[in-house]
Amino acid sequence: MRAHIRGFMLKPVFISLVIIGIGTYNAINIGWYPIARVNSEIISAKRFNEAEEFAVQYYQTISNTRGVSESDIINSPAYRQEIRRATLDKLIENELIYAELKHRVGPRLDALIETKLSTISTSGEDFNEAVSLIYGLTLDRFQEAILIPQAHEEILKERFFTENISFEEWVISIRKDARVLIFEPEFVWVDGQVALQ
């Protein structure tokens, strides 16, 4: 009787473990795991991998438009590692800028971003094709990955300018003070920047 009860109780535990295992496997495949933590914010592997892909696409497109094929250089392990390092470094900086902007502006931030983005002409088939060709992104993803972080930076620079604060000095200072954990073994956060391990 006890063996029967024990077996009955183990089934839900086993099923739960299987579900957790499948969920974890899918989350890893999709990239829903952290690659870095910036203060209290997480940068997911999915976001990092996507940013790396469009950076590589951008450099390959620029190389091709100059009429020089640098695909061997761009695809070399050292160059790709530098692209990965620079991409993660920029994503971390973007998080720091966004946190400061959110702190300074508060709930008005979305309206400021909309105003800033409205000054950029992103309509038209030519613009969509250019974004797709140069970055390999849809217009929505381009706006989310490139234009919005750029708008954050520009808005914060404008705020600092009116307050007579040097944006460049602030970036150096905030990077050094940031609590950054990198979970990717090839990189480490040293003296306010991403470095190779």
C-alpha positions as a printed Julia matrix, in Angstrom:
197×3 Matrix{Float64}:
  0.0    0.0     0.0
  2.81   2.43    0.97
  4.72   1.62   -2.22
  1.56   2.36   -4.22
  1.07   5.72   -2.43
  4.75   6.6    -2.86
  4.55   5.77   -6.57
  1.4    7.86   -6.91
  3.1   10.85   -5.22
  6.25  10.59   -7.35
  4.33  10.86  -10.62
  3.45  14.59  -10.21
  7.04  15.32   -9.16
  8.39  13.49  -12.2
  5.92  15.21  -14.54
  6.82  18.6   -13.01
 10.54  17.92  -13.54
  9.92  16.92  -17.15
  7.88  20.09  -17.78
 10.56  22.26  -16.13
 13.25  20.51  -18.18
 11.39  21.04  -21.45
 10.66  24.66  -20.55
 14.31  25.31  -19.68
 15.49  23.66  -22.91
 13.09  25.8   -24.97
 14.07  28.98  -23.11
 17.75  28.31  -23.82
 17.06  27.59  -27.5
 15.03  30.79  -27.86
 17.65  32.81  -25.95
 15.52  33.68  -22.94
 18.39  33.49  -20.53
 20.58  36.31  -19.23
 23.91  37.05  -20.81
 24.55  40.04  -18.54
 23.01  41.91  -15.64
 23.38  45.69  -15.55
 22.55  46.93  -12.05
 19.1   45.3   -11.8
 18.32  44.95  -15.53
 18.94  41.84  -17.63
 20.33  41.63  -21.16
 19.05  38.42  -22.73
 21.06  36.18  -25.01
 18.37  36.65  -27.66
 18.8   40.42  -27.64
 22.59  40.1   -27.66
 22.65  37.56  -30.5
 20.29  39.66  -32.6
 22.41  42.79  -32.04
 25.53  40.86  -33.0
 23.87  39.57  -36.18
 22.83  43.01  -37.38
 26.28  44.42  -36.53
 27.9   41.73  -38.69
 25.34  42.38  -41.46
 26.1   46.11  -41.28
 29.89  45.6   -41.59
 29.49  43.13  -44.45
 27.19  45.53  -46.33
 29.58  48.45  -45.84
 32.47  46.27  -46.99
 30.57  45.23  -50.13
 29.54  48.8   -51.01
 33.19  49.86  -50.97
 33.83  47.23  -53.59
 36.21  45.37  -51.32
 35.3   41.95  -50.09
 36.42  41.74  -46.5
 34.3   38.69  -45.71
 37.4   36.71  -44.67
 38.28  39.42  -42.15
 34.71  39.87  -40.92
 34.24  36.12  -40.5
 37.58  35.57  -38.78
 37.28  34.41  -35.16
 39.19  37.43  -33.78
 37.04  39.95  -35.67
 33.81  38.2   -34.7
 34.92  38.13  -31.08
 35.6   41.89  -31.21
 32.15  42.48  -32.72
 30.63  40.41  -29.89
 32.63  42.36  -27.29
 31.71  45.76  -28.75
 28.06  44.74  -29.11
 27.76  43.68  -25.48
 29.59  46.82  -24.37
 27.12  49.02  -26.29
 24.09  47.12  -24.95
 25.35  47.69  -21.4
 25.88  51.39  -22.09
 22.37  51.61  -23.56
 20.94  50.11  -20.35
 22.82  52.66  -18.23
 21.59  55.55  -20.39
 18.0   54.28  -20.29
 18.07  53.89  -16.49
 19.35  57.44  -16.03
 16.83  58.84  -18.49
 13.96  56.98  -16.82
 15.09  58.36  -13.46
 15.32  61.95  -14.74
 12.23  62.07  -16.97
  9.86  59.52  -15.45
  6.49  58.87  -17.1
  7.04  61.56  -19.76
  9.78  59.48  -21.39
  7.51  57.71  -23.91
  6.15  61.04  -25.16
  9.69  62.44  -25.53
 10.76  59.38  -27.51
  7.71  59.64  -29.78
  8.53  63.3   -30.42
 12.16  62.48  -31.16
 11.23  59.62  -33.51
  8.65  61.73  -35.32
 11.48  63.92  -36.64
 12.99  60.92  -38.46
 11.45  60.01  -41.77
 11.05  56.24  -41.61
  8.22  55.91  -44.09
  8.55  54.8   -47.65
  9.61  51.67  -49.45
 13.16  52.94  -50.02
 13.79  53.35  -46.3
 12.4   49.87  -45.55
 14.59  48.32  -48.24
 17.67  50.18  -46.99
 17.09  48.99  -43.42
 16.61  45.43  -44.61
 19.68  45.54  -46.86
 22.06  47.27  -44.45
 21.0   45.74  -41.13
 18.89  42.73  -42.1
 16.07  44.05  -39.9
 12.42  44.88  -40.34
 11.47  48.51  -39.77
  9.9   47.69  -36.38
 13.01  45.86  -35.18
 15.24  48.64  -36.55
 13.27  51.19  -34.59
 13.43  49.11  -31.4
 17.1   48.1   -31.7
 18.66  51.24  -33.22
 16.42  54.28  -33.26
 14.99  54.11  -29.74
 18.38  53.64  -27.98
 19.73  56.49  -30.14
 16.76  58.64  -29.1
 17.48  57.84  -25.43
 21.07  58.99  -25.86
 20.12  62.18  -27.69
 17.46  63.13  -25.12
 19.89  62.56  -22.25
 22.59  64.59  -24.03
 20.11  67.45  -24.43
 19.22  67.27  -20.72
 22.88  67.27  -19.73
 23.63  70.17  -22.07
 20.98  72.34  -20.39
 22.41  71.36  -16.99
 25.99  71.98  -18.15
 26.99  68.34  -17.54
 29.47  66.59  -19.84
 27.77  63.53  -21.31
 31.12  61.88  -22.09
 32.4   62.31  -18.53
 29.09  61.04  -17.16
 29.32  57.88  -19.32
 32.84  57.15  -18.07
 31.77  57.69  -14.47
 28.52  55.69  -14.64
 30.27  52.8   -16.36
 32.84  52.6   -13.56
 30.13  52.75  -10.88
 27.8   50.23  -12.56
 27.25  46.8   -11.09
 27.67  44.58  -14.13
 27.76  40.8   -14.15
 28.54  39.06  -17.44
 27.51  35.42  -17.71
 29.29  34.78  -21.02
 32.63  33.11  -20.17
 34.61  34.84  -22.93
 33.99  38.33  -21.47
 34.53  40.14  -18.21
 33.59  43.62  -16.95
 36.8   45.49  -16.1
 37.11  49.16  -15.17
 33.84  50.12  -16.79
 34.04  48.18  -20.02
 33.64  44.74  -21.52
 36.99  43.03  -21.99
 38.04  39.66  -23.31
 38.6   37.03  -20.62
